[in-house]
Amino acid sequence: MIAGRTAIVGIGATEFSKESGRSEMRLAVEAASMALVDAGLSPKEVDGLATFTMDSNEEIEVARNLGAGDLTFFSRIHYGGGAACGVVHQAAMAVATGEAT
C-alpha cells in the first residue's frame, strides 16, 4: 500500500494555445519549473522523472534542461492521453519504494 506515503506537493502548467512559439522541450521545462517553485524545491533536488509517449522529449533531456540533480528513476508509459494517471502512479510507487525521493 502506498496510501499516505506519497503526495503531490507542487503543480505547474503552461498556457493553452495552438502555437505558443516555444518548443515542446521549453514548455515541459517551464511547467516542471513552475511545479518546483510551487513545491518549494530546487531542480537539484529532483531525482526521478516520469513521462508518457505523447511527449516526444527524452526524460534525460528534460532533466538536463531543467537543471535536475542525479536521477535514479526514469519511467515512460507507452500510452496516449489517458496515461497521466499512470505516470502519477509510477512516480508515487518510485517514492514509496525508495527508488526516488
VOPAGU-2260 file (C-alpha; in pm, 1 decimal, decimal comma):
REM VOPAGU-2260
SITE   aa  ch    i         X         Y         Z
SITE  MET   A    0       0,0       0,0       0,0
SITE  ILE   A    1     122,7     348,0     -83,0
SITE  ALA   A    2    -167,0     540,2      71,0
SITE  GLY   A    3     -38,4     817,5     295,7
SITE  ARG   A    4     324,1     762,5     189,4
SITE  THR   A    5     338,8     997,6    -110,2
SITE  ALA   A    6     190,9    1332,7    -208,9
SITE  ILE   A    7     175,6    1576,9    -497,7
SITE  VAL   A    8     340,4    1884,5    -345,8
SITE  GLY   A    9     359,3    2120,2    -644,6
SITE  ILE   A   10     185,7    2182,3    -975,3
SITE  GLY   A   11     276,6    2375,0   -1288,2
SITE  ALA   A   12     120,3    2431,0   -1628,2
SITE  THR   A   13     183,6    2648,2   -1929,5
SITE  GLU   A   14     -95,0    2838,9   -2102,1
SITE  PHE   A   15    -309,8    2654,1   -2352,9
SITE  SER   A   16    -253,0    2758,8   -2713,7
SITE  LYS   A   17    -240,0    2618,9   -3065,4
SITE  GLU   A   18     102,1    2770,6   -3132,4
SITE  SER   A   19     298,0    2911,0   -2840,4
SITE  GLY   A   20     611,6    2976,3   -3042,7
SITE  ARG   A   21     807,0    2765,6   -2792,4
SITE  SER   A   22     939,5    2412,9   -2835,6
SITE  GLU   A   23     782,1    2116,5   -2661,4
SITE  MET   A   24    1102,2    2092,2   -2455,3
SITE  ARG   A   25    1072,3    2456,3   -2347,6
SITE  LEU   A   26     708,9    2403,8   -2245,7
SITE  ALA   A   27     796,1    2088,0   -2049,1
SITE  VAL   A   28    1075,7    2266,0   -1863,1
SITE  GLU   A   29     856,6    2571,1   -1793,5
SITE  ALA   A   30     578,3    2355,5   -1646,8
SITE  ALA   A   31     821,8    2147,3   -1439,7
SITE  SER   A   32     994,5    2463,4   -1314,3
SITE  MET   A   33     659,1    2607,6   -1205,3
SITE  ALA   A   34     579,3    2285,6   -1018,2
SITE  LEU   A   35     914,6    2300,3    -839,5
SITE  VAL   A   36     860,3    2662,5    -735,9
SITE  ASP   A   37     510,5    2571,7    -613,6
SITE  ALA   A   38     659,0    2284,9    -409,1
SITE  GLY   A   39     945,5    2492,3    -271,1
SITE  LEU   A   40    1204,1    2260,2    -427,5
SITE  SER   A   41    1513,6    2327,4    -635,6
SITE  PRO   A   42    1591,0    2141,6    -959,6
SITE  LYS   A   43    1892,6    1977,7    -790,2
SITE  GLU   A   44    1650,0    1802,0    -552,9
SITE  VAL   A   45    1482,4    1618,2    -843,8
SITE  ASP   A   46    1597,6    1255,9    -861,0
SITE  GLY   A   47    1322,4    1096,6   -1070,7
SITE  LEU   A   48    1124,2    1174,4   -1383,6
SITE  ALA   A   49     821,3    1009,1   -1545,8
SITE  THR   A   50     657,0    1082,4   -1882,9
SITE  PHE   A   51     426,7     921,8   -2138,2
SITE  THR   A   52     470,8     864,9   -2510,6
SITE  MET   A   53     265,4    1159,5   -2639,5
SITE  ASP   A   54     555,7    1369,1   -2508,8
SITE  SER   A   55     841,1    1344,5   -2758,2
SITE  ASN   A   56    1104,6    1468,1   -2512,9
SITE  GLU   A   57    1353,2    1220,3   -2372,0
SITE  GLU   A   58    1349,4    1218,5   -1992,5
SITE  ILE   A   59    1722,9    1279,9   -1961,9
SITE  GLU   A   60    1699,8    1586,3   -2188,3
SITE  VAL   A   61    1414,9    1731,1   -1982,6
SITE  ALA   A   62    1622,4    1669,5   -1668,5
SITE  ARG   A   63    1929,3    1836,6   -1820,3
SITE  ASN   A   64    1732,1    2139,0   -1940,6
SITE  LEU   A   65    1564,9    2165,5   -1600,2
SITE  GLY   A   66    1898,1    2150,8   -1415,9
SITE  ALA   A   67    1795,4    1838,8   -1223,2
SITE  GLY   A   68    2031,3    1650,7    -996,0
SITE  ASP   A   69    2140,1    1289,9   -1033,6
SITE  LEU   A   70    1837,6    1092,2   -1149,5
SITE  THR   A   71    1784,9     747,5   -1000,7
SITE  PHE   A   72    1444,0     682,0   -1157,6
SITE  PHE   A   73    1308,2     709,7   -1513,7
SITE  SER   A   74     965,4     597,8   -1629,0
SITE  ARG   A   75     779,6     621,0   -1957,7
SITE  ILE   A   76     422,7     499,6   -2000,9
SITE  HIS   A   77     359,1     372,9   -2353,9
SITE  TYR   A   78      10,0     509,9   -2399,8
SITE  GLY   A   79    -166,2     825,8   -2513,8
SITE  GLY   A   80    -370,3    1092,7   -2341,8
SITE  GLY   A   81    -503,0     870,0   -2064,8
SITE  ALA   A   82    -152,8     793,6   -1942,1
SITE  ALA   A   83    -128,4    1086,2   -1699,9
SITE  CYS   A   84    -278,7     882,4   -1416,6
SITE  GLY   A   85     -30,8     600,3   -1487,1
SITE  VAL   A   86     260,4     844,2   -1476,3
SITE  VAL   A   87     145,9     975,2   -1136,5
SITE  HIS   A   88     104,7     618,3   -1010,7
SITE  GLN   A   89     453,9     515,1   -1123,1
SITE  ALA   A   90     605,2     826,2    -964,0
SITE  ALA   A   91     423,0     750,7    -637,9
SITE  MET   A   92     545,1     390,2    -647,6
SITE  ALA   A   93     903,1     512,4    -702,2
SITE  VAL   A   94     881,3     735,8    -395,1
SITE  ALA   A   95     705,0     473,6    -181,5
SITE  THR   A   96     968,0     210,5    -261,3
SITE  GLY   A   97    1267,2     442,6    -221,3
SITE  GLU   A   98    1361,8     445,6    -590,0
SITE  ALA   A   99    1317,1     824,5    -586,7
SITE  THR   A  100    1257,9    1086,5    -320,6
